[in-house]
Amino acid sequence: KNYPGYRVQIFYESGNYSKNKALGVKAKFYSLYPEIPAYIVYQEPYYRVRVGNFRNKLEANAFKEAIKKEFPEAYVIRDNIDLPLVYNPKDYFK
């Protein structure tokens, strides 16, 4: 843990039911991409869903482009990540 890298944030909300919405977004993501880790992060007052463990911004952007149809609000953020697997951007475009 605490390896500097990138993730793609696919959800960001506060207020009533935001935790339940975050859990639903995470479940939807796992149903589409079961091999990519997803994390719910709570930083008061917001729940966020962040996905992936990308070593560099290029990998994260490639994944963001691949999921933008299902998650149009997705964007790349710097984050401390788990030591990632090596992703091949070609794997996201079928």
C-alpha positions as CSV (number, residue, x, y, z in Angstrom):
1,K,0.0,0.0,0.0
2,N,0.8,3.7,-0.3
3,Y,2.5,3.3,-3.6
4,P,2.1,6.5,-5.6
5,G,-0.1,6.1,-8.7
6,Y,-3.5,6.7,-10.2
7,R,-7.0,5.6,-10.0
8,V,-10.2,6.4,-12.0
9,Q,-12.9,8.0,-9.9
10,I,-16.4,6.9,-11.1
11,F,-18.6,8.3,-8.3
12,Y,-18.6,11.3,-6.0
13,E,-21.6,12.3,-3.9
14,S,-22.7,13.5,-0.4
15,G,-26.0,13.6,1.3
16,N,-28.7,11.1,2.1
17,Y,-28.3,7.7,0.6
18,S,-24.8,8.5,-0.9
19,K,-23.3,5.4,0.8
20,N,-26.0,3.2,-0.7
21,K,-25.5,4.8,-4.1
22,A,-21.7,4.3,-3.8
23,L,-22.3,0.6,-3.0
24,G,-24.5,0.3,-6.0
25,V,-22.0,1.9,-8.3
26,K,-19.3,-0.4,-7.0
27,A,-21.5,-3.5,-7.6
28,K,-22.3,-2.3,-11.1
29,F,-18.6,-1.8,-11.8
30,Y,-17.7,-5.2,-10.5
31,S,-20.4,-6.8,-12.7
32,L,-18.8,-5.2,-15.8
33,Y,-15.1,-5.4,-14.8
34,P,-14.6,-8.1,-12.1
35,E,-10.8,-8.2,-12.6
36,I,-10.3,-4.6,-11.7
37,P,-10.3,-3.6,-8.0
38,A,-12.8,-1.0,-6.8
39,Y,-12.7,1.0,-3.6
40,I,-15.2,3.1,-1.6
41,V,-13.5,6.0,0.0
42,Y,-15.2,8.2,2.6
43,Q,-13.8,11.7,3.2
44,E,-16.4,13.7,5.0
45,P,-19.0,14.5,3.7
46,Y,-18.4,12.7,0.4
47,Y,-18.4,9.0,-0.7
48,R,-16.3,8.2,-3.7
49,V,-15.8,5.1,-5.7
50,R,-12.3,4.7,-7.2
51,V,-11.2,1.9,-9.4
52,G,-7.9,0.4,-10.5
53,N,-4.3,0.5,-9.4
54,F,-2.5,2.2,-12.2
55,R,1.3,3.0,-12.2
56,N,1.0,5.9,-14.5
57,K,-1.5,8.4,-16.0
58,L,-1.3,6.8,-19.4
59,E,-2.7,3.5,-18.1
60,A,-5.4,5.3,-16.1
61,N,-6.5,7.4,-19.0
62,A,-6.7,4.3,-21.3
63,F,-9.0,2.6,-18.8
64,K,-11.1,5.8,-18.3
65,E,-11.7,5.9,-22.0
66,A,-12.7,2.3,-22.1
67,I,-15.3,2.7,-19.3
68,K,-16.6,6.2,-20.3
69,K,-19.7,4.7,-22.0
70,E,-20.9,3.1,-18.7
71,F,-19.4,5.8,-16.4
72,P,-19.4,9.1,-18.3
73,E,-18.4,11.2,-15.2
74,A,-15.2,9.2,-14.7
75,Y,-11.9,11.0,-14.3
76,V,-8.3,10.2,-13.4
77,I,-6.9,11.1,-10.0
78,R,-3.6,10.7,-8.2
79,D,-3.9,8.4,-5.3
80,N,-1.9,6.0,-3.2
81,I,-2.5,2.6,-4.6
82,D,-1.9,-1.1,-3.9
83,L,1.1,-2.4,-5.8
84,P,-0.6,-3.0,-9.2
85,L,-0.6,-5.6,-11.7
86,V,0.6,-4.5,-15.1
87,Y,-2.3,-3.5,-17.3
88,N,-2.2,-3.6,-21.1
89,P,-4.5,-0.8,-22.5
90,K,-5.3,-3.0,-25.5
91,D,-7.2,-5.3,-23.0
92,Y,-9.9,-2.7,-22.5
93,F,-10.9,-2.3,-26.1
94,K,-12.6,-5.3,-27.5
